[in-house]
Amino acid sequence: MIVPLSHFLLLGAILFCIGLYGALTRRNAVGILMSIELLLNATNINLVAFSRFISPEQGTGQIFAIFVMALAAASVAVGLAIVI
């Protein structure tokens, strides 16, 4: 059974909204960093979903998702270093 693209986009939109709400309402740095991670993970879900449904033979969405994960890890490391 194939899951339609709209389900992935809905999941990504819900996660993005939760992350945006968390980033705007949190006061501590760790909570804001976790919310930003949620925003980036929602973006990764959308990238992989579009890549899978538009051109399944190419891995461009997965490659961009790996770059986003590397960017997220670097931003968390910098943010925690600033906090500490």
Secondary structure as a PSIPRED ss2 file (coil, helix, strand):
# PSIPRED VFORMAT (PSIPRED V4.0)

   1 M C   1.000  0.000  0.000
   2 I C   1.000  0.000  0.000
   3 V C   1.000  0.000  0.000
   4 P C   1.000  0.000  0.000
   5 L H   0.000  1.000  0.000
   6 S H   0.000  1.000  0.000
   7 H H   0.000  1.000  0.000
   8 F H   0.000  1.000  0.000
   9 L H   0.000  1.000  0.000
  10 L H   0.000  1.000  0.000
  11 L H   0.000  1.000  0.000
  12 G H   0.000  1.000  0.000
  13 A H   0.000  1.000  0.000
  14 I H   0.000  1.000  0.000
  15 L H   0.000  1.000  0.000
  16 F H   0.000  1.000  0.000
  17 C H   0.000  1.000  0.000
  18 I H   0.000  1.000  0.000
  19 G H   0.000  1.000  0.000
  20 L H   0.000  1.000  0.000
  21 Y H   0.000  1.000  0.000
  22 G H   0.000  1.000  0.000
  23 A H   0.000  1.000  0.000
  24 L H   0.000  1.000  0.000
  25 T H   0.000  1.000  0.000
  26 R C   1.000  0.000  0.000
  27 R C   1.000  0.000  0.000
  28 N C   1.000  0.000  0.000
  29 A H   0.000  1.000  0.000
  30 V H   0.000  1.000  0.000
  31 G H   0.000  1.000  0.000
  32 I H   0.000  1.000  0.000
  33 L H   0.000  1.000  0.000
  34 M H   0.000  1.000  0.000
  35 S H   0.000  1.000  0.000
  36 I H   0.000  1.000  0.000
  37 E H   0.000  1.000  0.000
  38 L H   0.000  1.000  0.000
  39 L H   0.000  1.000  0.000
  40 L H   0.000  1.000  0.000
  41 N H   0.000  1.000  0.000
  42 A H   0.000  1.000  0.000
  43 T H   0.000  1.000  0.000
  44 N H   0.000  1.000  0.000
  45 I H   0.000  1.000  0.000
  46 N H   0.000  1.000  0.000
  47 L H   0.000  1.000  0.000
  48 V H   0.000  1.000  0.000
  49 A H   0.000  1.000  0.000
  50 F H   0.000  1.000  0.000
  51 S H   0.000  1.000  0.000
  52 R H   0.000  1.000  0.000
  53 F H   0.000  1.000  0.000
  54 I H   0.000  1.000  0.000
  55 S C   1.000  0.000  0.000
  56 P C   1.000  0.000  0.000
  57 E C   1.000  0.000  0.000
  58 Q C   1.000  0.000  0.000
  59 G C   1.000  0.000  0.000
  60 T H   0.000  1.000  0.000
  61 G H   0.000  1.000  0.000
  62 Q H   0.000  1.000  0.000
  63 I H   0.000  1.000  0.000
  64 F H   0.000  1.000  0.000
  65 A H   0.000  1.000  0.000
  66 I H   0.000  1.000  0.000
  67 F H   0.000  1.000  0.000
  68 V H   0.000  1.000  0.000
  69 M H   0.000  1.000  0.000
  70 A H   0.000  1.000  0.000
  71 L H   0.000  1.000  0.000
  72 A H   0.000  1.000  0.000
  73 A H   0.000  1.000  0.000
  74 A H   0.000  1.000  0.000
  75 S H   0.000  1.000  0.000
  76 V H   0.000  1.000  0.000
  77 A H   0.000  1.000  0.000
  78 V H   0.000  1.000  0.000
  79 G H   0.000  1.000  0.000
  80 L H   0.000  1.000  0.000
  81 A H   0.000  1.000  0.000
  82 I H   0.000  1.000  0.000
  83 V H   0.000  1.000  0.000
  84 I C   1.000  0.000  0.000
